[in-house]
Amino acid sequence: MPYRRLPNTDQARLRALRTAVQSSEAQNFNTQAVNYKTTLEARNFLSIFEKQLVQYQHALDNQVSANKRYQQIVHNARLYISHFIQVLNLAVIRGDIKKDHKIFYQLDPNNHTVPDLTTEAALLQWGKAIISGENERVRNGGLPIYNPAIAKVQVHFEVFKEYKTTQKMHQLSTNRNWEELVKLRERGDSIILEIWNQVEQKFKNEKPYAKLTKCIEFGLIFYYRKGEKEITALDDIELGDS
C-alpha cells in the first residue's frame, strides 16, 4: 500500500480541504467517513485560511510594488548626496572653500574621496551631516554651494527618509501576515490529518484498490515507494477470486 503524505504547499492544503469538505457534505448519515464536527471545523477553517492567503499575497504585492519605487528614491538620494560632496571637495581643491570647513560636514579636511554610501545607514548618516554642515558653514559667512543646492539635496533626503519608514511598515505588514499564515498552516495540517485518519479508519476493511480510490475521493494524497507495484482494480478482482 502506498504511503500518504500531508500537503506541503498552501495550494495543496486548499485542495485537500476543499475535496474533504465537498466529499463529506455529499455523504449521508449512515455512510459518514468524516464526522460532522470535523467537517464543520474544516469548512470554517477553509474560509479563514483562504482569506489569510489573500491578505498575505496582497501585503506582499504592496511591499514589492513599493520597493520598486523605493529603490529609485534611494538611488536619487545617493546620487545627490554624492554629487554634493564631490562639488564640495572640488571647491576645497580650488581654494574656494577652506579645507578646515569640511569639519562642518564631519568630513576629513585632507581626504577628498566620497564616503561609502552603499548602505541606507550611510545615506542617513551622511545626508544629515552634509545638510547640517552646509547650513552651519553658511551661518558662519560661507557662500552656499549650488548645483546641487543643499535645498535640492534635502528634498531628496527627506523623501528617502519618508519612504524608508513607509517601506518598513510594508515589511512589518507582510511579516505579520506571514506569521499568521504559518500558525494557520499548523492548524490546517492538524485538521487534514484528523480527516485522513477518520477516512482510513472508515475504509480499513476494503480491498486495496477500493480503499485507495475511496480515500483519494476525500483528498488523501498517496505516494508509491521506489519500486513499489501500483495498485489496480485487478488486485481487488484477484483477491475476490482467491
N, C-alpha and C positions, 0 to 999 in steps of 0.2 A: 504494500500500500504506500503510495507517495506520502510525503510529509507536508504538513501545512506550515505556512509562514505568514505572520501578520504583515499587513501593508507597511511599506517603508517610505511612501510619499503621501502628501496630502490628497492628491487626486485619487490615489489608490484607496485611501481611507474613505473618501467620499463615495467611491463606487461600492466599496464593501458595505458601508452603512445603508446606502440607498437600496442596494439589492436585498439586504437583510430585511429592511423595513417593508419594502414592496412585497416580498415573498411572505413575510409574516402576516401582513394585512390581508393577504389572499387566502390564508388558512381559515378553517372553521374550528370551532372549539374542540372538537373531537380529534382533530389531526394536528394540533399545535406542536410545532417543533421548538418555537421560542415563546416563552410565556408572555402574557400581556404586559406585565410590569417592565420587563426588559425591552419589549417592543416600544412602549411608550417612552422609556428613557432614551432609547436610540433615536426615535423620531424627534424628540425635543432637543437632544444634543446635536443632531444633524443640522437643525436650523441655526443653532448658536455657532457651530463650527463654520458653516458656510458664511455667516455674517462676519466672523472674525477673519476669515481668509480674505474677504473683500476689503475689510478695513486695513489689514496689513498691506495688501497689494496697493491700495490707494495711498497709504503713508509712504511706502517705498517709491512709488511713481513720483509723488510730490518731491521726495528727497532727491531723486535722480534728476528730475527736471530743474529743481532749484540749484542743484550742484553745477549744472552746465553754465548757468548764469553766474554763479558764484565764482567759478574758475576764471571767467572773463574779468570779473571785478578784481580778483586777486592779481591777475596779470596787469591790469591797469594801475593798481596801487603800487605794485612793484616797479613798473615802468617809470612812473612819475617820481617816486622816491629816489630811485637810482639816478634818474636824469638830473634831479635837483642836486644830488651830492656831486655828480660829475661836473656840473656847472660851477658849483661852489669851489671844487678843487681847482678847476681851470682859472677861476678868478683869483685864487690864492697864488697859483703859479705865476700868473701875470703880474701880481702885486696889487691888484685892485682891492683885495681884502687881505688884511693882516692874517698871517697864518695862525697867530695865537687866538684869533677869534673863532677858530674851529672848535675851541674848547666849549663855546656856547652850545655846539651841536653834539657834544660828547665824542667828538672825532679827534684822532691823533693829529696834531699840527704837522707832524713830519711824515705822515703816511697819506698818500694821495690815491689810494685804491678805494673802491666802493666796498663797504662791508658785505658780508654774506647775507643775502636777502632771500634765500631759498625757502626758509620756513615762515609760517604765518606768525610765529612768536617773534622772529626777527623783524618782520614787517611792522608789527605792533611796537616793538622797541624803537626802531629807527624812525618810523613815521612820527611818533610822539617826540622823539629827540630833535629831529630837524625842524619840526613846526615850532616847538618851544624855543629852539636855538635861533631860528631866523627872527622870531618876534623879539627875543632878548637882544640880539645884535642890533636890530633896527632901533629899539628903545635906547640903545647906547650910542646912537648917532650914525650908525651904518646905513648905507643905501640899500634898499631892498633888491633882491635878485629877481630878475624877470626871465621868462622863457625857460623853465616854467615859474610863474609866480607862486609864492607859498600858498596863496589862497586857492589856486588850482590844485595844488598837491593836497591841501587839506580836504577839499571836496571829495577827491578820490579816496583819501584815507578814511574819512568819516563814513562813506558808503561801504567801504570794505569792513569797517567795524560793525556797522549795522547788519550787513548781510552775514557776517560771521555769526552773530547772535541768532539770526533767523535760521541759518543752516544748522546750528546747534539744536534749535528747537525741533527742526525736522528730524534730526538724528534721534533725539530723545523720543519723539512720537513713534518713529519706526521701531526703536528698541523696545518700547513699552508694548506695542502690538505684537512684536516677535515673541517676547516673554510670555504674553498671554496665550499666544498660539502654541508655544511649547507645552504649557500647562494643559491646554485642551487636547493636544495630541496624546498625552499620557492618559487622560480620562477616556478619550476615544478608543485607544488601544485596549483599555480595560473593558469597555462595553463590547467591542468587537470580539474579544477573547471570550467573554461570557456568552455571547450569541453563538459563537462557533462551538463551544463546549456543549451547549444545550442541543444544538443541531446534531452533532456527532453522537451524543447520547441517544437522541431520538431514533437515529438510523443505524445504531450499532449492530443490530441483528440482520440488517440487509446484506444481500450478496455484494461482493466488492464493487462491481460496476454500478449497480443500483445505488449503493451507498455513496459512491463518488459523485454521481450525477445529481443526486438529491442534495448533497452537501453544497455542491457548486451552485445550485439554484438559490441557495441562501447566502451566496457571496464568499464562501470559503475558497481560499487560494491554495492549490496544491502544487508541489514540485517533485519531479522524479529525481531520485539519486542517480549518479552516473552509472550507467549500465543496467539500471532497473527496467524491467519489462513494463510496457504501458498496459494498463488495464483496459479491456474492451468488453463489449456486450457478450462476446464469445465466451469469456471467462465465466459469466453467470450461467450461460447455457450449459457449459461443461459441468459446472457444479450441480446443476439441476439434473443432469443425466447420471451423475455418479451415485 
